[in-house]
Amino acid sequence: MNRKVLIIDDDPRNIFALAATLKSKQFDCLSSASAAEGIALMRSDKAINVVLLDMMMPEMDGYEALALIRKDESLAGLTVVAVTAQAMLGDREKCLAAGADAYVSKPVDVDKLLEIIRPHLA
């Protein structure tokens, strides 16, 4: 079973925490500190199953990245989970409307995250 997850987040502490947790559950993790770099990784590594995308990043935010991902035929089928500190009423709907397959708020509830991503693994 392929269990490769790409974590895109501009905060290295978030990447470290998510990667450590997922690796302990036998996931293979890649990471990127920017959306542009993350999209390049998605294009070059076809083994990626799930992308955990921080929605609030400088330069290109998660909403802009989602638009590019969904327009790219080679990436359109990827499962993208919006990960954000924004947990206000309507934020989940905004992320899903932008093209995310699922939404989790920070701090990430690992059990909830695993429940979301497991069905999307090959």
Biopython code that builds the backbone (N, CA, C, O; Angstrom):
import numpy as np
from Bio.PDB.StructureBuilder import StructureBuilder

atoms = [
    (1, "MET", "N", (0.842, -1.186, 0.000)),
    (1, "MET", "CA", (0.000, 0.000, 0.000)),
    (1, "MET", "C", (0.884, 1.246, 0.000)),
    (1, "MET", "O", (1.794, 1.381, 0.819)),
    (2, "ASN", "N", (0.602, 2.138, -0.922)),
    (2, "ASN", "CA", (1.340, 3.390, -0.998)),
    (2, "ASN", "C", (0.749, 4.371, 0.009)),
    (2, "ASN", "O", (-0.451, 4.643, 0.004)),
    (3, "ARG", "N", (1.607, 4.891, 0.865)),
    (3, "ARG", "CA", (1.154, 5.795, 1.925)),
    (3, "ARG", "C", (2.028, 7.042, 1.947)),
    (3, "ARG", "O", (2.614, 7.381, 2.976)),
    (4, "LYS", "N", (2.112, 7.717, 0.817)),
    (4, "LYS", "CA", (2.978, 8.886, 0.722)),
    (4, "LYS", "C", (2.160, 10.161, 0.865)),
    (4, "LYS", "O", (1.197, 10.394, 0.134)),
    (5, "VAL", "N", (2.573, 10.979, 1.829)),
    (5, "VAL", "CA", (1.881, 12.223, 2.153)),
    (5, "VAL", "C", (2.849, 13.390, 1.961)),
    (5, "VAL", "O", (3.992, 13.347, 2.416)),
    (6, "LEU", "N", (2.373, 14.428, 1.282)),
    (6, "LEU", "CA", (3.134, 15.663, 1.127)),
    (6, "LEU", "C", (2.540, 16.703, 2.059)),
    (6, "LEU", "O", (1.344, 16.989, 2.006)),
    (7, "ILE", "N", (3.390, 17.270, 2.920)),
    (7, "ILE", "CA", (2.969, 18.315, 3.855)),
    (7, "ILE", "C", (3.508, 19.646, 3.333)),
    (7, "ILE", "O", (4.717, 19.814, 3.173)),
    (8, "ILE", "N", (2.604, 20.585, 3.070)),
    (8, "ILE", "CA", (3.011, 21.915, 2.610)),
    (8, "ILE", "C", (2.621, 22.914, 3.690)),
    (8, "ILE", "O", (1.440, 23.137, 3.954)),
    (9, "ASP", "N", (3.629, 23.508, 4.307)),
    (9, "ASP", "CA", (3.394, 24.460, 5.400)),
    (9, "ASP", "C", (4.621, 25.351, 5.524)),
    (9, "ASP", "O", (5.752, 24.871, 5.446)),
    (10, "ASP", "N", (4.400, 26.643, 5.717)),
    (10, "ASP", "CA", (5.523, 27.572, 5.835)),
    (10, "ASP", "C", (6.164, 27.565, 7.219)),
    (10, "ASP", "O", (7.208, 28.186, 7.414)),
    (11, "ASP", "N", (5.560, 26.876, 8.179)),
    (11, "ASP", "CA", (6.104, 26.810, 9.542)),
    (11, "ASP", "C", (6.765, 25.441, 9.752)),
    (11, "ASP", "O", (6.078, 24.420, 9.788)),
    (12, "PRO", "N", (8.093, 25.421, 9.890)),
    (12, "PRO", "CA", (8.792, 24.139, 10.044)),
    (12, "PRO", "C", (8.345, 23.342, 11.278)),
    (12, "PRO", "O", (8.456, 22.116, 11.293)),
    (13, "ARG", "N", (7.845, 24.023, 12.301)),
    (13, "ARG", "CA", (7.353, 23.303, 13.489)),
    (13, "ARG", "C", (6.123, 22.470, 13.159)),
    (13, "ARG", "O", (5.964, 21.356, 13.658)),
    (14, "ASN", "N", (5.253, 23.019, 12.314)),
    (14, "ASN", "CA", (4.061, 22.263, 11.897)),
    (14, "ASN", "C", (4.454, 21.056, 11.053)),
    (14, "ASN", "O", (3.919, 19.962, 11.232)),
    (15, "ILE", "N", (5.390, 21.263, 10.135)),
    (15, "ILE", "CA", (5.874, 20.152, 9.307)),
    (15, "ILE", "C", (6.472, 19.070, 10.196)),
    (15, "ILE", "O", (6.166, 17.888, 10.039)),
    (16, "PHE", "N", (7.325, 19.481, 11.129)),
    (16, "PHE", "CA", (7.983, 18.513, 12.008)),
    (16, "PHE", "C", (6.963, 17.691, 12.790)),
    (16, "PHE", "O", (7.064, 16.466, 12.857)),
    (17, "ALA", "N", (5.985, 18.367, 13.378)),
    (17, "ALA", "CA", (5.000, 17.672, 14.210)),
    (17, "ALA", "C", (4.146, 16.712, 13.383)),
    (17, "ALA", "O", (3.937, 15.566, 13.782)),
    (18, "LEU", "N", (3.652, 17.174, 12.235)),
    (18, "LEU", "CA", (2.824, 16.309, 11.389)),
    (18, "LEU", "C", (3.633, 15.136, 10.836)),
    (18, "LEU", "O", (3.172, 13.996, 10.854)),
    (19, "ALA", "N", (4.838, 15.420, 10.346)),
    (19, "ALA", "CA", (5.670, 14.356, 9.771)),
    (19, "ALA", "C", (6.031, 13.312, 10.827)),
    (19, "ALA", "O", (5.972, 12.113, 10.558)),
    (20, "ALA", "N", (6.404, 13.759, 12.018)),
    (20, "ALA", "CA", (6.769, 12.812, 13.081)),
    (20, "ALA", "C", (5.591, 11.909, 13.427)),
    (20, "ALA", "O", (5.750, 10.701, 13.605)),
    (21, "THR", "N", (4.423, 12.500, 13.519)),
    (21, "THR", "CA", (3.223, 11.732, 13.845)),
    (21, "THR", "C", (2.887, 10.742, 12.742)),
    (21, "THR", "O", (2.621, 9.571, 13.016)),
    (22, "LEU", "N", (2.899, 11.205, 11.491)),
    (22, "LEU", "CA", (2.550, 10.327, 10.380)),
    (22, "LEU", "C", (3.592, 9.228, 10.165)),
    (22, "LEU", "O", (3.244, 8.089, 9.853)),
    (23, "LYS", "N", (4.867, 9.573, 10.332)),
    (23, "LYS", "CA", (5.920, 8.552, 10.197)),
    (23, "LYS", "C", (5.763, 7.462, 11.247)),
    (23, "LYS", "O", (6.032, 6.292, 10.976)),
    (24, "SER", "N", (5.329, 7.844, 12.446)),
    (24, "SER", "CA", (5.117, 6.846, 13.499)),
    (24, "SER", "C", (3.976, 5.893, 13.151)),
    (24, "SER", "O", (3.868, 4.808, 13.723)),
    (25, "LYS", "N", (3.124, 6.306, 12.208)),
    (25, "LYS", "CA", (2.001, 5.477, 11.740)),
    (25, "LYS", "C", (2.329, 4.817, 10.399)),
    (25, "LYS", "O", (1.432, 4.369, 9.685)),
    (26, "GLN", "N", (3.623, 4.762, 10.062)),
    (26, "GLN", "CA", (4.131, 4.122, 8.845)),
    (26, "GLN", "C", (3.767, 4.848, 7.548)),
    (26, "GLN", "O", (3.613, 4.211, 6.506)),
    (27, "PHE", "N", (3.631, 6.157, 7.605)),
    (27, "PHE", "CA", (3.446, 6.938, 6.393)),
    (27, "PHE", "C", (4.799, 7.429, 5.913)),
    (27, "PHE", "O", (5.689, 7.704, 6.719)),
    (28, "ASP", "N", (4.953, 7.538, 4.615)),
    (28, "ASP", "CA", (6.132, 8.127, 4.004)),
    (28, "ASP", "C", (5.807, 9.602, 3.799)),
    (28, "ASP", "O", (4.825, 9.924, 3.129)),
    (29, "CYS", "N", (6.607, 10.502, 4.360)),
    (29, "CYS", "CA", (6.295, 11.928, 4.313)),
    (29, "CYS", "C", (7.330, 12.729, 3.532)),
    (29, "CYS", "O", (8.537, 12.541, 3.682)),
    (30, "LEU", "N", (6.827, 13.615, 2.708)),
    (30, "LEU", "CA", (7.629, 14.633, 2.054)),
    (30, "LEU", "C", (7.133, 15.959, 2.587)),
    (30, "LEU", "O", (6.016, 16.044, 3.097)),
    (31, "SER", "N", (7.952, 16.999, 2.477)),
    (31, "SER", "CA", (7.483, 18.302, 2.937)),
    (31, "SER", "C", (8.005, 19.413, 2.053)),
    (31, "SER", "O", (9.005, 19.274, 1.349)),
    (32, "SER", "N", (7.293, 20.515, 2.117)),
    (32, "SER", "CA", (7.655, 21.699, 1.376)),
    (32, "SER", "C", (7.261, 22.918, 2.197)),
    (32, "SER", "O", (6.220, 22.921, 2.853)),
    (33, "ALA", "N", (8.093, 23.949, 2.161)),
    (33, "ALA", "CA", (7.814, 25.169, 2.912)),
    (33, "ALA", "C", (7.061, 26.206, 2.091)),
    (33, "ALA", "O", (6.734, 27.280, 2.593)),
    (34, "SER", "N", (6.784, 25.886, 0.820)),
    (34, "SER", "CA", (6.022, 26.828, -0.012)),
    (34, "SER", "C", (5.103, 26.063, -0.946)),
    (34, "SER", "O", (5.359, 24.908, -1.288)),
    (35, "ALA", "N", (4.035, 26.722, -1.351)),
    (35, "ALA", "CA", (3.072, 26.096, -2.252)),
    (35, "ALA", "C", (3.701, 25.827, -3.617)),
    (35, "ALA", "O", (3.466, 24.772, -4.205)),
    (36, "ALA", "N", (4.489, 26.758, -4.123)),
    (36, "ALA", "CA", (5.106, 26.580, -5.442)),
    (36, "ALA", "C", (6.021, 25.355, -5.443)),
    (36, "ALA", "O", (5.981, 24.545, -6.369)),
    (37, "GLU", "N", (6.840, 25.224, -4.408)),
    (37, "GLU", "CA", (7.731, 24.063, -4.291)),
    (37, "GLU", "C", (6.908, 22.778, -4.136)),
    (37, "GLU", "O", (7.253, 21.743, -4.706)),
    (38, "GLY", "N", (5.830, 22.854, -3.370)),
    (38, "GLY", "CA", (4.973, 21.689, -3.165)),
    (38, "GLY", "C", (4.334, 21.225, -4.460)),
    (38, "GLY", "O", (4.257, 20.023, -4.716)),
    (39, "ILE", "N", (3.875, 22.160, -5.279)),
    (39, "ILE", "CA", (3.277, 21.807, -6.569)),
    (39, "ILE", "C", (4.322, 21.156, -7.472)),
    (39, "ILE", "O", (4.021, 20.196, -8.181)),
    (40, "ALA", "N", (5.542, 21.675, -7.446)),
    (40, "ALA", "CA", (6.620, 21.061, -8.233)),
    (40, "ALA", "C", (6.871, 19.616, -7.770)),
    (40, "ALA", "O", (7.087, 18.728, -8.594)),
    (41, "LEU", "N", (6.840, 19.390, -6.458)),
    (41, "LEU", "CA", (7.007, 18.027, -5.926)),
    (41, "LEU", "C", (5.878, 17.114, -6.382)),
    (41, "LEU", "O", (6.115, 15.962, -6.747)),
    (42, "MET", "N", (4.647, 17.627, -6.362)),
    (42, "MET", "CA", (3.500, 16.829, -6.818)),
    (42, "MET", "C", (3.673, 16.411, -8.267)),
    (42, "MET", "O", (3.341, 15.287, -8.642)),
    (43, "ARG", "N", (4.192, 17.315, -9.074)),
    (43, "ARG", "CA", (4.364, 17.022, -10.501)),
    (43, "ARG", "C", (5.483, 16.010, -10.733)),
    (43, "ARG", "O", (5.422, 15.224, -11.679)),
    (44, "SER", "N", (6.498, 16.027, -9.881)),
    (44, "SER", "CA", (7.645, 15.133, -10.092)),
    (44, "SER", "C", (7.521, 13.785, -9.393)),
    (44, "SER", "O", (8.184, 12.826, -9.789)),
    (45, "ASP", "N", (6.689, 13.693, -8.366)),
    (45, "ASP", "CA", (6.562, 12.441, -7.603)),
    (45, "ASP", "C", (5.120, 11.944, -7.678)),
    (45, "ASP", "O", (4.259, 12.370, -6.908)),
    (46, "LYS", "N", (4.879, 11.050, -8.606)),
    (46, "LYS", "CA", (3.517, 10.548, -8.838)),
    (46, "LYS", "C", (3.067, 9.554, -7.769)),
    (46, "LYS", "O", (1.935, 9.074, -7.817)),
    (47, "ALA", "N", (3.928, 9.239, -6.811)),
    (47, "ALA", "CA", (3.561, 8.307, -5.736)),
    (47, "ALA", "C", (2.837, 9.006, -4.588)),
    (47, "ALA", "O", (2.345, 8.345, -3.674)),
    (48, "ILE", "N", (2.770, 10.330, -4.627)),
    (48, "ILE", "CA", (2.083, 11.074, -3.560)),
    (48, "ILE", "C", (0.590, 10.790, -3.649)),
    (48, "ILE", "O", (-0.024, 10.953, -4.704)),
    (49, "ASN", "N", (0.006, 10.357, -2.514)),
    (49, "ASN", "CA", (-1.427, 10.061, -2.451)),
    (49, "ASN", "C", (-2.239, 11.227, -1.895)),
    (49, "ASN", "O", (-3.321, 11.549, -2.386)),
    (50, "VAL", "N", (-1.685, 11.848, -0.857)),
    (50, "VAL", "CA", (-2.439, 12.853, -0.103)),
    (50, "VAL", "C", (-1.544, 14.070, 0.129)),
    (50, "VAL", "O", (-0.351, 13.940, 0.403)),
    (51, "VAL", "N", (-2.149, 15.258, 0.014)),
    (51, "VAL", "CA", (-1.443, 16.512, 0.280)),
    (51, "VAL", "C", (-2.126, 17.191, 1.460)),
    (51, "VAL", "O", (-3.342, 17.385, 1.461)),
    (52, "LEU", "N", (-1.332, 17.549, 2.461)),
    (52, "LEU", "CA", (-1.821, 18.346, 3.592)),
    (52, "LEU", "C", (-1.357, 19.772, 3.316)),
    (52, "LEU", "O", (-0.164, 20.070, 3.386)),
    (53, "LEU", "N", (-2.299, 20.641, 3.005)),
    (53, "LEU", "CA", (-1.988, 21.976, 2.509)),
    (53, "LEU", "C", (-2.395, 23.047, 3.506)),
    (53, "LEU", "O", (-3.574, 23.226, 3.810)),
    (54, "ASP", "N", (-1.371, 23.768, 4.016)),
    (54, "ASP", "CA", (-1.635, 24.924, 4.881)),
    (54, "ASP", "C", (-2.297, 26.000, 4.020)),
    (54, "ASP", "O", (-1.821, 26.302, 2.925)),
    (55, "MET", "N", (-3.366, 26.564, 4.502)),
    (55, "MET", "CA", (-4.111, 27.538, 3.703)),
    (55, "MET", "C", (-3.569, 28.959, 3.831)),
    (55, "MET", "O", (-3.808, 29.780, 2.946)),
    (56, "MET", "N", (-2.850, 29.269, 4.902)),
    (56, "MET", "CA", (-2.346, 30.622, 5.127)),
    (56, "MET", "C", (-0.827, 30.631, 5.022)),
    (56, "MET", "O", (-0.129, 30.382, 6.005)),
    (57, "MET", "N", (-0.318, 30.918, 3.831)),
    (57, "MET", "CA", (1.128, 30.996, 3.616)),
    (57, "MET", "C", (1.438, 32.273, 2.847)),
    (57, "MET", "O", (0.592, 32.782, 2.112)),
    (58, "PRO", "N", (2.654, 32.791, 3.016)),
    (58, "PRO", "CA", (3.040, 33.976, 2.240)),
    (58, "PRO", "C", (3.250, 33.594, 0.770)),
    (58, "PRO", "O", (3.305, 32.410, 0.440)),
    (59, "GLU", "N", (3.364, 34.557, -0.079)),
    (59, "GLU", "CA", (3.572, 34.397, -1.521)),
    (59, "GLU", "C", (2.362, 33.754, -2.180)),
    (59, "GLU", "O", (1.550, 34.458, -2.779)),
    (60, "MET", "N", (2.218, 32.429, -2.085)),
    (60, "MET", "CA", (1.041, 31.756, -2.646)),
    (60, "MET", "C", (0.321, 31.048, -1.507)),
    (60, "MET", "O", (0.887, 30.160, -0.870)),
    (61, "ASP", "N", (-0.933, 31.440, -1.247)),
    (61, "ASP", "CA", (-1.655, 30.779, -0.157)),
    (61, "ASP", "C", (-2.306, 29.484, -0.661)),
    (61, "ASP", "O", (-2.236, 29.158, -1.846)),
    (62, "GLY", "N", (-2.925, 28.771, 0.243)),
    (62, "GLY", "CA", (-3.524, 27.489, -0.091)),
    (62, "GLY", "C", (-4.650, 27.588, -1.101)),
    (62, "GLY", "O", (-4.858, 26.673, -1.897)),
    (63, "TYR", "N", (-5.378, 28.695, -1.072)),
    (63, "TYR", "CA", (-6.480, 28.878, -2.019)),
    (63, "TYR", "C", (-5.950, 29.017, -3.450)),
    (63, "TYR", "O", (-6.496, 28.430, -4.385)),
    (64, "GLU", "N", (-4.885, 29.798, -3.606)),
    (64, "GLU", "CA", (-4.253, 29.948, -4.923)),
    (64, "GLU", "C", (-3.659, 28.615, -5.380)),
    (64, "GLU", "O", (-3.779, 28.240, -6.546)),
    (65, "ALA", "N", (-3.020, 27.906, -4.453)),
    (65, "ALA", "CA", (-2.416, 26.612, -4.779)),
    (65, "ALA", "C", (-3.486, 25.609, -5.209)),
    (65, "ALA", "O", (-3.299, 24.876, -6.181)),
    (66, "LEU", "N", (-4.600, 25.578, -4.488)),
    (66, "LEU", "CA", (-5.687, 24.662, -4.849)),
    (66, "LEU", "C", (-6.197, 24.941, -6.256)),
    (66, "LEU", "O", (-6.471, 24.009, -7.012)),
    (67, "ALA", "N", (-6.325, 26.199, -6.608)),
    (67, "ALA", "CA", (-6.794, 26.550, -7.950)),
    (67, "ALA", "C", (-5.842, 25.990, -9.006)),
    (67, "ALA", "O", (-6.292, 25.450, -10.016)),
    (68, "LEU", "N", (-4.540, 26.114, -8.784)),
    (68, "LEU", "CA", (-3.550, 25.591, -9.729)),
    (68, "LEU", "C", (-3.584, 24.058, -9.778)),
    (68, "LEU", "O", (-3.504, 23.463, -10.852)),
    (69, "ILE", "N", (-3.701, 23.436, -8.619)),
    (69, "ILE", "CA", (-3.733, 21.975, -8.551)),
    (69, "ILE", "C", (-4.945, 21.437, -9.308)),
    (69, "ILE", "O", (-4.821, 20.489, -10.083)),
    (70, "ARG", "N", (-6.089, 22.025, -9.091)),
    (70, "ARG", "CA", (-7.324, 21.532, -9.719)),
    (70, "ARG", "C", (-7.380, 21.812, -11.215)),
    (70, "ARG", "O", (-8.098, 21.127, -11.942)),
    (71, "LYS", "N", (-6.629, 22.814, -11.690)),
    (71, "LYS", "CA", (-6.577, 23.107, -13.126)),
    (71, "LYS", "C", (-5.594, 22.191, -13.863)),
    (71, "LYS", "O", (-5.703, 22.016, -15.077)),
    (72, "ASP", "N", (-4.649, 21.614, -13.143)),
    (72, "ASP", "CA", (-3.611, 20.769, -13.741)),
    (72, "ASP", "C", (-4.132, 19.333, -13.826)),
    (72, "ASP", "O", (-4.339, 18.684, -12.801)),
    (73, "GLU", "N", (-4.343, 18.839, -15.047)),
    (73, "GLU", "CA", (-4.912, 17.503, -15.223)),
    (73, "GLU", "C", (-4.085, 16.412, -14.540)),
    (73, "GLU", "O", (-4.640, 15.421, -14.066)),
    (74, "SER", "N", (-2.765, 16.590, -14.486)),
    (74, "SER", "CA", (-1.918, 15.562, -13.879)),
    (74, "SER", "C", (-2.024, 15.548, -12.348)),
    (74, "SER", "O", (-1.608, 14.582, -11.708)),
    (75, "LEU", "N", (-2.575, 16.611, -11.762)),
    (75, "LEU", "CA", (-2.697, 16.711, -10.301)),
    (75, "LEU", "C", (-4.141, 16.685, -9.820)),
    (75, "LEU", "O", (-4.396, 16.503, -8.629)),
    (76, "ALA", "N", (-5.074, 16.863, -10.722)),
    (76, "ALA", "CA", (-6.482, 17.054, -10.355)),
    (76, "ALA", "C", (-7.041, 15.930, -9.480)),
    (76, "ALA", "O", (-7.939, 16.170, -8.674)),
    (77, "GLY", "N", (-6.525, 14.712, -9.628)),
    (77, "GLY", "CA", (-7.048, 13.580, -8.860)),
    (77, "GLY", "C", (-6.458, 13.430, -7.470)),
    (77, "GLY", "O", (-6.902, 12.575, -6.703)),
    (78, "LEU", "N", (-5.473, 14.236, -7.130)),
    (78, "LEU", "CA", (-4.849, 14.139, -5.806)),
    (78, "LEU", "C", (-5.826, 14.533, -4.705)),
    (78, "LEU", "O", (-6.648, 15.434, -4.874)),
    (79, "THR", "N", (-5.721, 13.846, -3.586)),
    (79, "THR", "CA", (-6.517, 14.206, -2.417)),
    (79, "THR", "C", (-5.795, 15.332, -1.684)),
    (79, "THR", "O", (-4.642, 15.176, -1.282)),
    (80, "VAL", "N", (-6.472, 16.463, -1.512)),
    (80, "VAL", "CA", (-5.886, 17.607, -0.825)),
    (80, "VAL", "C", (-6.721, 17.911, 0.414)),
    (80, "VAL", "O", (-7.928, 18.139, 0.339)),
    (81, "VAL", "N", (-6.037, 17.906, 1.557)),
    (81, "VAL", "CA", (-6.679, 18.233, 2.825)),
    (81, "VAL", "C", (-6.215, 19.627, 3.236)),
    (81, "VAL", "O", (-5.021, 19.860, 3.423)),
    (82, "ALA", "N", (-7.153, 20.543, 3.374)),
    (82, "ALA", "CA", (-6.841, 21.889, 3.832)),
    (82, "ALA", "C", (-6.556, 21.828, 5.333)),
    (82, "ALA", "O", (-7.358, 21.310, 6.110)),
    (83, "VAL", "N", (-5.402, 22.365, 5.724)),
    (83, "VAL", "CA", (-5.014, 22.411, 7.136)),
    (83, "VAL", "C", (-4.851, 23.878, 7.492)),
    (83, "VAL", "O", (-4.016, 24.575, 6.914)),
    (84, "THR", "N", (-5.652, 24.348, 8.449)),
    (84, "THR", "CA", (-5.598, 25.778, 8.733)),
    (84, "THR", "C", (-5.911, 26.097, 10.183)),
    (84, "THR", "O", (-6.636, 25.371, 10.864)),
    (85, "ALA", "N", (-5.349, 27.190, 10.627)),
    (85, "ALA", "CA", (-5.651, 27.687, 11.967)),
    (85, "ALA", "C", (-6.979, 28.425, 11.965)),
    (85, "ALA", "O", (-7.525, 28.734, 13.024)),
    (86, "GLN", "N", (-7.498, 28.706, 10.775)),
    (86, "GLN", "CA", (-8.784, 29.387, 10.672)),
    (86, "GLN", "C", (-9.894, 28.389, 10.966)),
    (86, "GLN", "O", (-10.113, 27.454, 10.196)),
    (87, "ALA", "N", (-10.577, 28.581, 12.052)),
    (87, "ALA", "CA", (-11.640, 27.655, 12.439)),
    (87, "ALA", "C", (-12.934, 28.416, 12.717)),
    (87, "ALA", "O", (-13.739, 28.021, 13.560)),
    (88, "MET", "N", (-13.110, 29.497, 12.001)),
    (88, "MET", "CA", (-14.317, 30.301, 12.175)),
    (88, "MET", "C", (-15.448, 29.703, 11.337)),
    (88, "MET", "O", (-15.213, 28.917, 10.419)),
    (89, "LEU", "N", (-16.643, 30.081, 11.662)),
    (89, "LEU", "CA", (-17.815, 29.643, 10.917)),
    (89, "LEU", "C", (-17.631, 30.003, 9.445)),
    (89, "LEU", "O", (-17.357, 31.158, 9.119)),
    (90, "GLY", "N", (-17.777, 29.028, 8.562)),
    (90, "GLY", "CA", (-17.650, 29.266, 7.136)),
    (90, "GLY", "C", (-16.285, 28.943, 6.560)),
    (90, "GLY", "O", (-16.162, 28.811, 5.343)),
    (91, "ASP", "N", (-15.246, 28.809, 7.390)),
    (91, "ASP", "CA", (-13.899, 28.524, 6.872)),
    (91, "ASP", "C", (-13.826, 27.140, 6.221)),
    (91, "ASP", "O", (-13.196, 26.973, 5.177)),
    (92, "ARG", "N", (-14.466, 26.161, 6.838)),
    (92, "ARG", "CA", (-14.469, 24.805, 6.280)),
    (92, "ARG", "C", (-15.114, 24.842, 4.889)),
    (92, "ARG", "O", (-14.568, 24.293, 3.932)),
    (93, "GLU", "N", (-16.264, 25.484, 4.789)),
    (93, "GLU", "CA", (-16.979, 25.571, 3.518)),
    (93, "GLU", "C", (-16.155, 26.313, 2.461)),
    (93, "GLU", "O", (-16.159, 25.943, 1.287)),
    (94, "LYS", "N", (-15.451, 27.357, 2.888)),
    (94, "LYS", "CA", (-14.604, 28.119, 1.961)),
    (94, "LYS", "C", (-13.491, 27.236, 1.396)),
    (94, "LYS", "O", (-13.198, 27.298, 0.202)),
    (95, "CYS", "N", (-12.872, 26.415, 2.247)),
    (95, "CYS", "CA", (-11.801, 25.513, 1.808)),
    (95, "CYS", "C", (-12.342, 24.453, 0.849)),
    (95, "CYS", "O", (-11.723, 24.162, -0.174)),
    (96, "LEU", "N", (-13.488, 23.882, 1.181)),
    (96, "LEU", "CA", (-14.080, 22.851, 0.329)),
    (96, "LEU", "C", (-14.522, 23.448, -1.011)),
    (96, "LEU", "O", (-14.359, 22.818, -2.056)),
    (97, "ALA", "N", (-15.074, 24.653, -0.980)),
    (97, "ALA", "CA", (-15.488, 25.322, -2.214)),
    (97, "ALA", "C", (-14.288, 25.641, -3.105)),
    (97, "ALA", "O", (-14.415, 25.685, -4.329)),
    (98, "ALA", "N", (-13.127, 25.861, -2.493)),
    (98, "ALA", "CA", (-11.907, 26.165, -3.250)),
    (98, "ALA", "C", (-11.304, 24.918, -3.900)),
    (98, "ALA", "O", (-10.411, 25.018, -4.741)),
    (99, "GLY", "N", (-11.800, 23.742, -3.503)),
    (99, "GLY", "CA", (-11.311, 22.517, -4.136)),
    (99, "GLY", "C", (-10.690, 21.502, -3.204)),
    (99, "GLY", "O", (-10.250, 20.443, -3.650)),
    (100, "ALA", "N", (-10.646, 21.803, -1.919)),
    (100, "ALA", "CA", (-10.097, 20.823, -0.965)),
    (100, "ALA", "C", (-11.064, 19.644, -0.834)),
    (100, "ALA", "O", (-12.281, 19.810, -0.922)),
    (101, "ASP", "N", (-10.504, 18.461, -0.623)),
    (101, "ASP", "CA", (-11.326, 17.266, -0.418)),
    (101, "ASP", "C", (-11.804, 17.158, 1.020)),
    (101, "ASP", "O", (-12.833, 16.545, 1.303)),
    (102, "ALA", "N", (-11.043, 17.763, 1.921)),
    (102, "ALA", "CA", (-11.381, 17.714, 3.344)),
    (102, "ALA", "C", (-10.707, 18.885, 4.030)),
    (102, "ALA", "O", (-9.910, 19.604, 3.429)),
    (103, "TYR", "N", (-11.043, 19.064, 5.308)),
    (103, "TYR", "CA", (-10.576, 20.217, 6.083)),
    (103, "TYR", "C", (-10.272, 19.762, 7.499)),
    (103, "TYR", "O", (-11.063, 19.041, 8.107)),
    (104, "VAL", "N", (-9.140, 20.176, 8.020)),
    (104, "VAL", "CA", (-8.840, 19.989, 9.447)),
    (104, "VAL", "C", (-8.275, 21.298, 9.978)),
    (104, "VAL", "O", (-7.542, 22.008, 9.289)),
    (105, "SER", "N", (-8.634, 21.599, 11.224)),
    (105, "SER", "CA", (-8.126, 22.833, 11.820)),
    (105, "SER", "C", (-6.931, 22.518, 12.724)),
    (105, "SER", "O", (-6.780, 21.408, 13.234)),
    (106, "LYS", "N", (-6.090, 23.540, 12.899)),
    (106, "LYS", "CA", (-4.937, 23.435, 13.799)),
    (106, "LYS", "C", (-5.391, 23.853, 15.182)),
    (106, "LYS", "O", (-6.257, 24.721, 15.296)),
    (107, "PRO", "N", (-4.845, 23.274, 16.234)),
    (107, "PRO", "CA", (-3.929, 22.138, 16.195)),
    (107, "PRO", "C", (-4.638, 20.893, 15.659)),
    (107, "PRO", "O", (-5.807, 20.647, 15.956)),
    (108, "VAL", "N", (-3.906, 20.121, 14.867)),
    (108, "VAL", "CA", (-4.488, 18.980, 14.166)),
    (108, "VAL", "C", (-4.788, 17.842, 15.130)),
    (108, "VAL", "O", (-3.930, 17.421, 15.906)),
    (109, "ASP", "N", (-6.011, 17.358, 15.068)),
    (109, "ASP", "CA", (-6.422, 16.157, 15.786)),
    (109, "ASP", "C", (-5.978, 14.983, 14.913)),
    (109, "ASP", "O", (-6.571, 14.723, 13.866)),
    (110, "VAL", "N", (-4.933, 14.278, 15.348)),
    (110, "VAL", "CA", (-4.317, 13.226, 14.534)),
    (110, "VAL", "C", (-5.305, 12.110, 14.210)),
    (110, "VAL", "O", (-5.323, 11.616, 13.082)),
    (111, "ASP", "N", (-6.113, 11.711, 15.162)),
    (111, "ASP", "CA", (-7.087, 10.648, 14.895)),
    (111, "ASP", "C", (-8.065, 11.076, 13.798)),
    (111, "ASP", "O", (-8.408, 10.285, 12.919)),
    (112, "LYS", "N", (-8.504, 12.321, 13.856)),
    (112, "LYS", "CA", (-9.423, 12.835, 12.839)),
    (112, "LYS", "C", (-8.726, 12.889, 11.478)),
    (112, "LYS", "O", (-9.313, 12.528, 10.458)),
    (113, "LEU", "N", (-7.470, 13.341, 11.472)),
    (113, "LEU", "CA", (-6.705, 13.416, 10.234)),
    (113, "LEU", "C", (-6.553, 12.024, 9.611)),
    (113, "LEU", "O", (-6.760, 11.856, 8.409)),
    (114, "LEU", "N", (-6.198, 11.041, 10.417)),
    (114, "LEU", "CA", (-6.035, 9.677, 9.909)),
    (114, "LEU", "C", (-7.358, 9.136, 9.356)),
    (114, "LEU", "O", (-7.375, 8.447, 8.336)),
    (115, "GLU", "N", (-8.436, 9.444, 10.021)),
    (115, "GLU", "CA", (-9.771, 9.033, 9.571)),
    (115, "GLU", "C", (-10.071, 9.630, 8.189)),
    (115, "GLU", "O", (-10.711, 8.988, 7.356)),
    (116, "ILE", "N", (-9.607, 10.850, 7.957)),
    (116, "ILE", "CA", (-9.837, 11.531, 6.679)),
    (116, "ILE", "C", (-8.965, 10.940, 5.578)),
    (116, "ILE", "O", (-9.455, 10.693, 4.476)),
    (117, "ILE", "N", (-7.672, 10.707, 5.856)),
    (117, "ILE", "CA", (-6.771, 10.333, 4.765)),
    (117, "ILE", "C", (-6.732, 8.839, 4.455)),
    (117, "ILE", "O", (-6.421, 8.473, 3.322)),
    (118, "ARG", "N", (-7.027, 7.985, 5.386)),
    (118, "ARG", "CA", (-6.939, 6.536, 5.127)),
    (118, "ARG", "C", (-7.748, 6.071, 3.935)),
    (118, "ARG", "O", (-7.238, 5.264, 3.158)),
    (119, "PRO", "N", (-8.990, 6.533, 3.736)),
    (119, "PRO", "CA", (-9.756, 6.061, 2.570)),
    (119, "PRO", "C", (-9.147, 6.463, 1.209)),
    (119, "PRO", "O", (-9.499, 5.886, 0.181)),
    (120, "HIS", "N", (-8.245, 7.441, 1.207)),
    (120, "HIS", "CA", (-7.672, 7.948, -0.042)),
    (120, "HIS", "C", (-6.333, 7.307, -0.392)),
    (120, "HIS", "O", (-5.684, 7.715, -1.355)),
    (121, "LEU", "N", (-5.922, 6.322, 0.371)),
    (121, "LEU", "CA", (-4.637, 5.676, 0.108)),
    (121, "LEU", "C", (-4.826, 4.504, -0.828)),
    (121, "LEU", "O", (-5.802, 3.760, -0.727)),
    (122, "ALA", "N", (-3.881, 4.348, -1.739)),
    (122, "ALA", "CA", (-3.972, 3.252, -2.728)),
    (122, "ALA", "C", (-3.731, 1.909, -2.080)),
    (122, "ALA", "O", (-3.769, 0.882, -2.757)),
]
sb = StructureBuilder()
sb.init_structure("model")
sb.init_model(0)
sb.init_chain("A")
sb.init_seg("    ")
for serial, (resi, resn, name, xyz) in enumerate(atoms, 1):
    if name == "N":
        sb.init_residue(resn, " ", resi, " ")
    sb.init_atom(name, np.array(xyz, "f"), 0.0, 1.0, " ", f" {name:<3s}", serial, name[0])
structure = sb.get_structure()
